[in-house]
Every structure is written in structure tokens, then in C-alpha cells.
Amino acid sequence: MARRKGAAGIVVDWDAMRTEYIQGGVSYRELAAKYGVPLRTLADRAKAEKWVELREQARNKTVTKTVENVAKQNARVDDRINRLANRLIDKLEKAVDELDVKTVTMKTTMKTGAAKVTTEYRKLDSLLREAYGSEIRDGFFSFRERYEVVKQFDYRTRKWR
């Protein structure tokens, strides 16, 4: 600790003054008033010991540390976003795969159902042809009329109701 008597016989803690100046927020004038040192003496000493450059270096270190901390935080956030995005993509792919399977199943079911309906319609049509013969062949009955006739016929037992 560099304590020396100033011009007025006051003991001055130059290390404390330098540290306070380097940490920022205080001017030479404020330090001189606080420690009771003539401004010219303080300015000369600060110039000789390069306080301004030391203050600038301290600020740069602070800025560098702040930038590094922000970069680390951003990297953590980016990692988290990437993890969440990957999870979301996985879930979307799984959902699309499941949807594809359901779509294929539905299409197959619909085709099977349509085939059954077509088969049943053909059975009914052949029964109607047996019952009404040439009238159906000649287009005598419309589709609606055929439907009404079919409702009256039990095709399982092959009997009219």
C-alpha cells in the first residue's frame, strides 16, 4: 500500500485512489476532493502511472467477460431450442407415420366396404332379374323402383316379404 504524505502533510492512499479510479465512475476532480489532494498532483501521478489506460483495460475486460457470459447463455438457449426442435420433429414424423397407417387402413376398409356393397347390389340385381325377367333387362324399372322392390325381398332367405 503506497501511503505517502501529500503537500499539506496528509497521508494519501494512492493505491486506493488508483483502484477507485480504475473501477470507474469517479473523476480526478472527485478523487482529489475526497482524498484532499491537489488536482494537479493527482493528475500528474495518474498520467505517470497510466491510470487512463488501466481504466480502459479494466473496461475492456469487463466488456469481454460480459460478452462471453452472454455468448454462453445464448449457446445454452440455442442448445435448448435445438433439443426441443428435434423432439418436435420426431413427434411430427411419428404422427405423420401413424396418420399414413390410419389412412391406408381407412382406404382398405373403404375399398372392402365398397366391394361388399357392389357384391350385394349384384346379388340383388340378379334376384330381381330372376323375379321380373325381361322387364328389368329392358330397363323397365328405374333405380328407385328397383330399390323399392329390393326392400321387399329378403335376399338371405331368397323370399319375398
TIKOL-196334 format. One record per atom (N, C-alpha, C): residue in three letters; y negated, x, z negated. Coordinates in steps of 0.1 Angstrom, whole numbers, plus 5000, padded with zeros to 4 digits. Layout:
N
alaYXZ;...
//
This chain:
161
met501250085000;met500050005000;met498850095000;ala497950075010;ala496750155011;ala495650095004;arg495450134991;arg494250084984;arg493250194982;arg492150164987;arg491050274986;arg489850204982;lys488950274976;lys487650224972;lys486750214984;gly486150094985;gly485250084996;gly483850144993;ala482850115001;ala481550175000;ala480850134987;ala481150014982;ala480549964970;ala481349994958;gly482450074959;gly483250114948;gly484350004945;ile484549914955;ile485549814953;ile486949864958;val488049834952;val489349874956;val489749774967;val490049824979;val490349734991;val491849754994;asp492549644996;asp493949645000;asp493949635016;trp493949745023;trp493849745037;trp495149695044;asp496249715037;asp497549665043;asp497549505043;ala497049455032;ala496949305031;ala496049245041;met494849315043;met493849275053;met494449275067;arg495149385070;arg495749405083;arg496749295086;thr497649275076;thr498749175077;thr498149035079;glu497149005071;glu496448875073;glu495848855086;tyr495148965092;tyr494548955105;tyr495648945116;ile496649025115;ile497749025125;ile498448885125;gln498648825114;gln499348695113;gln498448585120;gly497248615122;gly496348525129;gly495548425121;gly494648365128;gly493848255122;gly492648305114;val492448435113;val491348495105;val490548595113;ser489248585112;ser488348675120;ser487948795111;tyr487448895117;tyr486949015110;tyr485948965100;arg485048885104;arg483948835095;arg484448765083;glu485448685085;glu486048615073;glu486748705064;leu487548805069;leu488148905061;leu487148995053;ala486149035060;ala485049115053;ala484449035042;ala484248905043;ala483648825033;ala484648805021;lys485948785025;lys486948765015;lys487148885006;tyr487249005013;tyr487649125005;tyr486349205001;gly485249155004;gly483949225000;gly483749365007;val484149375020;val484049495027;val482949475038;pro482149575041;pro481149565051;pro481849535065;leu481349445073;leu481949405086;leu482149525095;arg481149615095;arg481149735104;arg482349825100;thr482549845087;thr483649925082;thr484949865086;leu485149735084;leu486349675087;leu486649685102;ala485649655110;ala485749665125;ala486149805129;asp485549905123;asp485850045127;asp487350075124;arg487750035112;arg489150065108;arg490149985116;ala489849865119;ala490649775128;ala490849835142;lys489749895147;lys489749955160;lys490550085160;ala490450165149;ala491150285148;ala492650255147;glu493050155140;glu494450115138;glu495050015148;lys494149975157;lys494549885168;lys495049755163;trp494349685155;trp494749565149;trp494849455160;val493949455170;val493949355180;val495249365188;glu495649485192;glu496949505199;glu498149455191;leu498049495178;leu499149455169;leu499249295168;arg498049235167;arg498049085166;arg498649025179;glu498249085191;glu498749035204;glu500249055204;gln500749165199;gln502249195199;gln502949085191;ala502349055179;ala502948965170;ala502948825176;arg501848785183;arg501848655190;arg502848655201;asn502948765208;asn503948765219;asn505448755213;lys505648815202;lys506948805196;lys507248655192;thr506148595186;thr506348455182;thr506548365193;val505848385204;val506048305216;val507348335222;thr507848455222;thr509148485227;thr510248415219;lys510148425206;lys511148355197;lys511048205199;thr509848155201;thr509748005203;thr510447965216;val510148045227;val510748015240;val512248035239;glu512748135232;glu514248155230;glu514848035223;asn514147985212;asn514647875205;asn514747745213;val513647725221;val513647605229;val514647615240;ala514847735245;ala515947755256;ala517347725250;lys517547775237;lys518847745231;lys519047595229;gln517947525224;gln518047385222;gln518347315235;asn517647355246;asn517847295259;asn519247315264;ala519747435261;ala521147465266;ala522147375258;arg521847355245;arg522747265238;arg522647115243;val521447075246;val521246945252;val521946935266;asp521747035274;asp522447045287;asp523947035286;asp524447115277;asp525947115274;asp526446975270;arg525646915262;arg526046775257;arg525946675269;ile524946685277;ile524746595288;ile525946615298;asn526246745300;asn527346775309;asn528746725304;arg528946735291;arg530146685285;arg530246535286;leu529146465283;leu529046325285;leu529246275299;ala528546345308;ala528746315322;ala530146325327;asn530846435323;asn532246455326;asn533146345321;arg532846305308;arg533646195302;arg533446065310;leu532146045313;leu531845925321;leu532445915334;ile532446035341;ile533146045354;ile534646015353;asp535246075343;asp536646055340;asp536945905338;lys536145845330;lys536345695328;lys536145615340;leu535145645348;leu534845575360;leu536045595370;glu536545715371;glu537645745380;glu538845665376;lys539145655363;lys540245585357;lys540045435360;ala538845385358;ala538545245361;ala538745205376;val538345295384;val538545275399;val539945275402;asp540745365397;asp542145375399;asp542845245395;glu542445195382;glu543045075377;glu542644955386;leu541444955391;leu540944845399;leu541744845413;asp541944965418;asp542744975430;asp544144915428;val544744955417;val546144895414;val546044745413;lys545044695406;lys544944545405;lys544644485418;thr543844545426;thr543544495440;thr544844485448;val545644595448;val546844595456;val547844485450;thr547844475437;thr548744375431;thr548344235436;met547044215435;met546444085439;met546744055454;lys546544155462;lys546744135476;lys548244105479;thr549144175472;thr550544155474;thr550944015469;thr550343975458;thr550643835452;thr550143735462;met548943755468;met548343665477;met549243655490;lys549643765495;lys550543765507;lys551843695504;thr552443715492;thr553643655488;thr553443505487;gly552343465481;gly551943325479;gly551743255493;ala551043325501;ala550843265515;ala552143255522;ala553043355521;ala554343345528;ala555143225522;lys555043205509;lys555743085503;lys555142955509;val553842945509;val553242825514;val553642805529;thr553542905537;thr553942895551;thr555442845552;thr556242905544;thr557742865544;thr557842725541;glu557142685530;glu557242545526;glu556742445536;tyr555642485542;tyr555042405553;tyr556042385564;arg556642495568;arg557642495579;arg558842405576;lys559242405563;lys560342325559;lys559942175560;leu558742145555;leu558242005555;leu558141965570;asp557542055578;asp557342015592;asp558641985598;ser559742065596;ser561042045602;ser561641905597;leu561441875584;leu561841755579;leu561141635585;leu559841645587;leu559141545594;leu559641525608;arg559841635615;arg560341625629;arg561741555629;glu562541585619;glu563841515618;glu563641365616;ala562641335607;ala562441195604;ala561741115615;tyr560741175621;tyr559941105631;tyr560241145645;gly560941255647;gly561341295661;gly560241325670;ser560241255681;ser559241285692;ser557841255689;glu557641165680;glu556241125677;glu555441245672;ile556141335664;ile555441455659;ile555341555670;arg556341565678;arg556241665689;arg555141635699;asp554841515700;asp553841475710;asp552441475703;gly552341515691;gly551041525684;gly550541385679;phe551441295677;phe551141165673;phe550441165659;phe550941235650;phe550341245636;phe549341365636;ser548241335629;ser547241445626;ser547741515614;phe547041625611;phe547441705599;phe547341615586;arg546241535585;arg546041455574;arg547241355573;glu547641295584;glu548641195584;glu550041265580;arg550241385585;arg551441455581;arg551441475566;tyr550341515561;tyr550241545546;tyr550541415538;glu550041305543;glu550341175536;glu551841145536;val552441165548;val553941145549;val554641235541;val554241365541;val554941465533;val554941435518;lys553841375513;lys553741345499;lys554841245495;gln555241165505;gln556241055502;gln557641115502;phe557841235507;phe559141285509;phe559441395499;asp560541395492;asp560941495482;asp561841595490;tyr561241705493;tyr561941795502;tyr563041875495;arg563141865482;arg564241935474;arg565441855476;thr565241725474;thr566441635474;thr566641585489;arg565641605497;arg565741555511;arg565841405512;lys565041345503;lys565041195503;lys563641145502;trp563441025507;trp562140965507;trp561940905493;arg560740905489;arg560440845475;arg560140695476;
//
